[in-house]
Amino acid sequence: MNTSRKAAPGEITSLHVRRAVAGDRGSVSWLVERLNPLLLAQTRWRLGGQLATVCDPADLVQEAWIVLLPRLPELQQREGRLTPVLLSFLTSSIVRKLHNLLRREARRRVHVEPVVPDAPEFTPDLTHPATGVVSGIVRGERQCQVRDALDRLTTDDRAAIVMRGIEQQPLAEVADHFGVTLKAMSKRYSRALERLRERLPDSVFAELADE
């Protein structure tokens, strides 16, 4: 009897993380290609119109990856999955950088010098051997299917996916942002996620948590 089974998406991600820690550049490429469209969607959504002219989303995403790579061995699974942990680390790095940029832009507009230092920014390890791999993928167009699927969602559904699925924000905070109940927010998020999974069944959307 054949007892083989298809590996779950979360198991494949964990395998690639272990290989990336061991120095496998192919696994680094796999991880970046799989998560990069979500990070770019998050960054573009966060930028909006306020910083769009002073910041390239690809720069922020690339820096976040380069910060993460040396810290891959530190990551611990959450409920048997690593994808939410990876997303949480990467998106937090991006949001922190964006907050610093907002403060800097606000000071520039009013010509006021800071009295206290900015919050510390993450510093990319540009000597990391996978830096070139990350740069090439982040600035490529190989993940257009995922981006197209996200772009086809309504504005509110895309925001729900970014906040809850990509940034891993608590459901209560997302519901508060939308001004709806937890039940209504859970339903909105689950329906949006299901639409993404139907369009791209083998994509990273299969690894995002349901509500």
Order of alpha helices (4+ residues) and beta strands (2+ residues): alpha-alpha-alpha-alpha-alpha-alpha-alpha-alpha-alpha
